[in-house]
Every structure is written in structure tokens, then in C-alpha cells.
Amino acid sequence: MLIAGGAVAVVSFAAFVYSLTGNTHSIKPNDRLVIQQLVSNTSQGVYSIAFPLFEGQPSLKIVNPANQTIVEKTINPPLVNEVFTITESGYHTLILVNPSSDATLEASILFGDRESFATQEQVIFNFLVYAGIIAAIAGAVITVLDRRRASKMKQFGDTRDLV
């Protein structure tokens, strides 16, 4: 059970990482990436940016349909997940700037409204991760209890159940 739980957790993490690779972007030195996303009537938007192999600090800007800045900040690697307030529906723009003069920025970016992040696939990934963790914990508990039982049996000379 311990091995099965670990395997489920690893497989679900691999599936999550694979889903991020479809949203991977390369930003050349001193360049920027612009992503426009339709955000529906909701009060919160969310972005998730992963760039594990980058040393610098890219700058991030999110602009609403009226061209007003909602978020403007410098972000730190390797992972940023944040929620921001949406003031109106429409196309919101995420702008990610590579400050490096010599390194290309490889970033996996998810951007949109909060409801779009709660899709069925993400619910399944989360379920698999939690199920894997629970199975691994249960396997560890069973292993510990079985070892205690076996040591007590050996202590009293009863070895007929031990293999």
C-alpha cells in the first residue's frame, strides 16, 4: 500500500507537470510575452507562473480591458501563484518581461478567472495526489503495526505466523 500510494502521487504530479508543458513559453533576452485571456464575470482572477531554471527576477503586469493596471510587480523564481481582483469582464492582458540581457526565460503560465482553474482535470489531479498521500500514510501505518506485532511474536517465541 505504501508503494501504491507513492506511485499514485508520482503519477498525478507527472500528469500535472505534463499539463503545464502545453503552456510553456520562451521569452528572449530583454523581450516580453503578452497573453490575452477572456475573463468572465467573476470577482477573482488567478495566475500561476513557473520558471525553475531562471536566475533573474522577471517583471509582471496585468492590465484590465480598460487598460488600467491591476497587478504590477517583480516576481521571484521558481513558482508564483496569486489571485487578483477583477473589476470588469473582458480580455485581460498578462505581460511578462525578461530582464536578462543574455538568458532566455522558459516559463509555464496559467492565466484566467478562478472558475477556469477549477476544471475537472484539476479536480482529478488533486484527488489523485490526495489519494496517493493517504494510501502512502496508510501503508506506513500498516508497516509499523505489522513490525510491532512481529517483534512481540518473536519476543514470546511464537514464530509460526512469520514468514
C-alpha positions in Angstrom: 0.0 0.0 0.0 2.9 2.3 0.8 4.4 1.7 -2.7 1.0 2.1 -4.4 0.3 5.4 -2.6 3.7 6.8 -3.6 3.2 5.6 -7.2 -0.3 7.4 -7.4 1.2 10.6 -6.0 4.1 10.5 -8.5 1.8 9.7 -11.5 -0.6 12.6 -10.6 2.3 15.0 -10.2 3.7 13.9 -13.6 0.3 14.5 -15.1 0.1 18.0 -13.6 3.6 18.8 -14.9 2.6 17.5 -18.3 -0.5 19.7 -18.4 1.8 22.7 -17.7 4.1 21.9 -20.6 1.3 22.8 -23.0 1.5 26.4 -21.6 5.3 26.8 -21.8 6.6 30.0 -23.4 10.1 31.1 -24.3 10.9 34.8 -23.8 14.1 36.0 -25.5 16.6 38.3 -23.6 15.2 41.8 -23.0 11.9 40.8 -24.5 8.4 40.4 -23.2 5.5 38.0 -23.5 1.9 39.2 -23.9 -1.0 36.8 -23.2 -4.6 37.9 -23.5 -7.3 35.9 -21.8 -11.1 36.4 -21.8 -12.2 36.6 -18.1 -15.9 36.3 -17.5 -18.0 37.9 -14.8 -16.2 36.9 -11.7 -14.6 38.7 -8.8 -11.2 36.9 -8.8 -8.6 36.1 -11.4 -5.6 33.9 -10.9 -2.2 33.4 -12.5 0.4 30.7 -11.9 3.9 31.1 -13.4 6.7 28.5 -13.1 10.3 29.2 -14.3 12.6 26.9 -12.4 15.8 27.4 -14.5 15.9 31.2 -14.4 18.2 33.3 -12.2 16.8 36.8 -12.7 13.6 38.4 -11.5 11.1 39.0 -14.3 8.5 41.7 -14.0 4.8 41.0 -14.3 2.0 43.3 -15.3 -1.8 42.5 -15.6 -4.0 45.0 -17.4 -7.8 45.0 -17.5 -9.9 45.7 -20.6 -10.0 49.5 -19.8 -6.1 49.4 -20.0 -5.8 50.0 -16.3 -3.0 48.2 -14.4 -4.3 45.6 -11.9 -1.1 44.0 -10.9 2.5 45.3 -11.4 5.4 43.6 -9.6 8.7 41.9 -9.8 8.4 38.1 -9.2 10.8 35.6 -7.7 11.5 32.2 -9.2 10.8 29.3 -9.2 7.0 29.5 -8.7 4.4 32.2 -8.3 0.7 31.6 -7.7 -1.5 34.5 -6.9 -5.1 35.7 -7.0 -6.1 39.2 -8.2 -9.3 41.2 -8.1 -11.2 41.6 -11.4 -13.1 44.8 -11.8 -14.8 44.1 -15.2 -15.3 41.3 -17.6 -13.4 41.2 -20.9 -9.9 40.5 -22.2 -7.3 40.8 -19.6 -3.6 41.0 -20.5 -0.7 39.4 -18.8 2.7 40.9 -19.7 5.8 39.1 -18.5 9.2 40.8 -19.1 12.5 39.1 -19.2 15.1 41.4 -17.6 18.1 39.4 -18.6 20.4 40.6 -21.4 21.7 37.1 -22.1 19.4 34.4 -20.8 16.1 33.1 -22.4 13.3 32.8 -19.9 11.3 29.5 -20.2 8.0 29.9 -18.3 4.9 27.8 -17.8 2.0 30.1 -17.4 -1.6 29.6 -16.5 -3.8 32.7 -16.5 -7.5 33.3 -16.3 -10.5 33.6 -14.0 -10.8 31.5 -10.8 -13.5 29.3 -12.2 -11.4 28.2 -15.2 -8.8 26.8 -12.8 -11.4 24.6 -11.1 -11.8 22.3 -14.2 -12.4 18.6 -14.0 -8.8 17.7 -14.8 -7.5 19.7 -11.9 -10.0 18.2 -9.5 -8.9 14.7 -10.7 -5.2 15.6 -10.3 -5.9 16.9 -6.8 -7.9 13.8 -5.9 -5.1 11.6 -7.2 -2.5 13.4 -5.2 -4.5 13.3 -2.0 -5.4 9.6 -2.6 -1.8 8.8 -3.1 -0.7 10.6 0.0 -3.4 8.9 2.1 -2.5 5.5 0.7 1.2 6.1 1.4 0.4 7.1 5.0 -1.9 4.1 5.5 0.8 1.8 4.1 3.3 3.3 6.5 1.0 2.8 9.5 0.3 -0.8 8.5 4.0 -1.5 8.1 4.8 -0.1 11.5 2.0 -2.0 13.2 3.0 -5.2 11.4 6.6 -4.8 12.6 5.5 -4.3 16.2 3.3 -7.4 16.0 6.2 -9.4 14.6 8.6 -8.2 17.2 6.2 -9.1 20.0 5.6 -12.6 18.5 9.4 -13.1 18.4 9.7 -11.9 21.9 7.4 -14.6 23.2 8.8 -17.3 20.9 5.7 -17.5 18.6 7.1 -17.6 15.1 4.5 -19.8 13.3 2.9 -16.8 11.7 6.1 -15.2 10.5 7.3 -15.9 7.0 
